[in-house]
Amino acid sequence: MGTAQQSERRPGSKGLLSLVSAALLTFAAGAAFVSGTVSASADPIERCTPTTGAIVAVDFGPFGGKLEKGCDTTLTTGYELLQTAGFTMEGTVHDGPAFICRIGRGTGTQYPTPDKEACVLTPQATAYWSYWVASPGQRKWSYSQQGAMARSPKPGDVEAWVYGGTDIAGTKGKPSFSPDDIRGFTTPDPTVPTSPPKVPAGRVDVPATTRWVTGTLTDGERVVDEGSTTPNHFLSTEAVFALAAADRKSPVAKKIADFLARPAQTDAYAYPAGKDGIPDATAAARLALVAEATGKDPRAFGGHDLLGDLVKYACPRDIGDGETIEGCFTKGDFRTTGQADAQAMAVIALVNAGVTPPAHSVARLTHLQCEDGGFTSVLIRPGSMGCESEAGATGLITLALERAGGHETVLQEARNYLKRSQLATGAWPAVPYETTGNPAATAWAAQALRALGDEAFADAGVSWLSERQLPTGGFGFAEDDTESRLYPTATSAIAGAGSDLVSLTAKPAEPPTPTPTPTPTTPPAGEGPDLKKGVTYLTAPSRLVQGRFYESRPGSGFADYGLTIDGAYALAATGGDNAALRNIVDFMDKGGKDGQKRGIHDWTLVGTKYANGGSIGKAAVLAQSVGRDPRAFGGQDLIAALAKITCQAKTPTVQECAAKGNYAYATSVFKQSLGVMAQLRAGEKAAAAEPAAYLKSLQDPSGAWVSLIGEPSGPEVDSTAMAAMTVDLLPDAGSQAAVDKALAWLAAQQKEDGGFPGASGNSVNSAALAVQGLSLDAPKYDSQIAKARKFLADRQNADGGFDVAKDGQDGSDLRASTQAVGGATGISFGTLTRDLSGTTPEPVPSTSGASTGGNGSPVIVTPGENGGGSGSAGGSGAGGGPLASTGAQVGTLAAAALGLTLGGWGITRAAKRRRRTGAGA
């Protein structure tokens, strides 16, 4: 920037002055030297509330850092807020501290560093710290029209400093986060309706729709336009969606899919440049969804790997950034799409198949969100003018982002837009300025809102659709269209069936495949702990943060995913709060992030060189226990991941691979057991053969299993019970004999009072796992089980939680409680099953008054196997203490036992084992 331009940015000038006025501090003396401020001691973030103090955030993302924030309860100026909140600032040689040129956190590095910006003259408008503000109740940032020394923050204000560039009016370069992200709670939008339009109930006649769609087909396998002889591939895919909405096993839908999967048809539709050329991404995405809706493999459809090609040809950079790439305009675009619907469908198809979409391809969808929260249907470039929201595009993109996970703020804005734009008739217009409903737009909006849990708004839309269904069974393009058309009919059929495109094309959950089916029994009344009180303890808002996860340390926002899964196992075992269980599972499965922006796979480390067999197995068993697909859980194929990290030989680093058949970094019997259990439950007997054989090789001649793998350790109750539950899934005589031997050893370890020895002494955790293990042969060990359950009842406190151990520290411990509640049911992790049908997804609640994590970020879900939970009365449960999380280590012992397996007391293998004649007593 030249000298003349620099002068235009001085105080009092117009134009670029408004851009910089936020950073140029009203400094009386106008000192002409660099001054580095010293950060003050910031107030605790929780001291700043909607009515007290102000919060300031600084985004260090451009420098490889993170979003930092601080609080000041004694407000003076924006400058003092920044300093008091724990940040340091440095001005320029030319303007002194009057222009903030660098910002740092505490004693850390100030950015930009001198090698990037000398801070002699005022920085260019393309790279400087811009100043943004939002008052109480405001949900969007405003570019500050005052400098930080001139602005006086009010109680409840939030402020942000972002490095980069803006335009003259500050309409570009806004923070990528919202004011609510900084506040830690959602500000109600008074313009968003709280209830749907009052319309009469109505239902779409889906069978009539099916009959009409079937009647449009030529030879029952394709759509051919009137007067044409060639197939309309686009409308043929729509016919599949319409028919599958009524019946996922529709033979007609499968016949159309078979036609589309003929190589000649796939090439003609999706590979117009030739079978080895770049695919048309719109067609490839649609065909992938057709494959998923009809049970075909999108990786082998018409002679093509549709998913692999979508990822392969995603645009790596923007046009003009290096050599031009054919079909690419913006980084992340799936080539040749051009429209947002194809981009969204490609993301859905990839995630449904367990393929992680390119991050920029998913982010590309978020860039299509307009100021009003809706989405445009055109793949405009970020920052383009003329963003016009459309209900149909908003519905479809919302489905895609919800499926991809991790976009709560964006989704909330979209949800609000859809509610605001719904007409009094229950319909949605195609574009905001229209006053009549549009069937396709209404159908997409209804699908999205139902997927987000807003059933009543979706029902109002379906009611309107039912009134617009034509006598033929189809739907027209517009409210007054009297001719049935396939495109609006397909989307209306899906909405009318109470489904959505994601659910329609997602792989149906496969039922667990344990052998044989266990027989439920009922525990003796009054002889065990009060499981209802235990569930209440586990789901208390003070412990289960926003109903989604347990923290490793209260107030840290750092999810202990291992402990959270233990809690989920307990809820699955008892069935005491299926709604809470679904919230936890949805949080992990749909890409939720904790207060530190970590998701479930930041804990499993799947896809990295440190992928952990125990963590992956533990997450997979949870998915299997609640009917989710472990091959597409949280966007990852956990079963394939276990096969990938099965060791082929011992490595020099014994912690990585102790032997052939060991899972990478499965350093305990507990972790190895979880991986084997997950593979067996998924029906992968061949893949599990070597890991299972290695697990059985670790059994001691006494019948017990040791705790650790790769280093010396002794026999342990927890590991023996867990290994027995795993090996019991193997039907061969040798495996069953190993289980019998393990159970006999377990029974011999029981103390007179019913307890069992563990890392913490006479351990609640060990007693709970022993109950699960001995319940594999419940008739034989009935008396030992009864004594152990009585022991657990004696360790239960008035708040419903459990002590860590008898004669240990008094007070309920969260980790011990998760395992006591689930273990008391006697259900093996290998057969744990809980049906969550009838539950509905719930939005993440306001963080007001609840823990949001140390940085106050909105919570959404996952890691931390060796973090510790904390009890309500001071019981620790932290990793390395007397009780560690399932699969982690305590001192030299493997972390006492995994969590609780689902479903009722006797889903045990009792009947199974008692048994097979000749297999033992």
Secondary structure, DSSP 8 states (H G I E B T S, - for coil): --HHHHHTTSTT-STHHHHHTTTB---SS---S--B------B-GGG-BTTB-EEEEEE-GGGT--EEEEEESS---HHHHHHHTTEEEE-BTTTBTTB--EEEETTS--BS-TTT---SS---TTSEEEEEEE-TT--S-EE-SS-TTT----TT-EEEEEEE---TTS-SS--SS-HHHHHTS----TTS-SS----------HHHHHHHHHHTEETTTEEB-TT--SB-HHHHHHHHHHHHHH-TT-HHHHHHHHHHTSHHHHHHHH-TT-TTS---HHHHHHHHHHHHHTT--TTSBTTB-HHHHHHHTB--S-TTSSS--TT-SSTT-BTT--BHHHHHHHHHHHHHTT----HHHHHHHHTTB-TTS-B-SB---TT-S----BHHHHHHHHHHHHHH---HHHHHHHHHHHHHH--TTS---SSTT--S--HHHHHHHHHHHHHTT-HHHHHHHHHHHHHH--TTS-B-SSTT--S-BHHHHHHHHHHHTT--HHHHHS--------SS--------TTSS--HHHHHHHHT-TTTSBTTTB-BSSTTS--B-HHHHHHHHHHHHHH-S-HHHHHHHHHHHHTT---TTS--THHHH-TTSTT--HHHHHHHHHHHHHTT--GGGBTTB-HHHHHHHTB-SS--SSTTT-SSTT-BTT--BHHHHHHHHHHHHHTT-HHHHHHHHHHHHHTB-TTS-BBSBSSS---B-HHHHHHHHHHHTT--SHHHHHHHHHHHHHHHHT--TTS-EEETTEEEHHHHHHHHHHHGGGTTTTHHHHHHHHHHHHHTB-TTS-B-SEETS--S-BHHHHHHHHHHTTT--TTT-----TT---------TTS---TT---------TT-----TTS----TTSSS--TT-EETTEE-S------S-TT-SSHHHHTTSTTS--
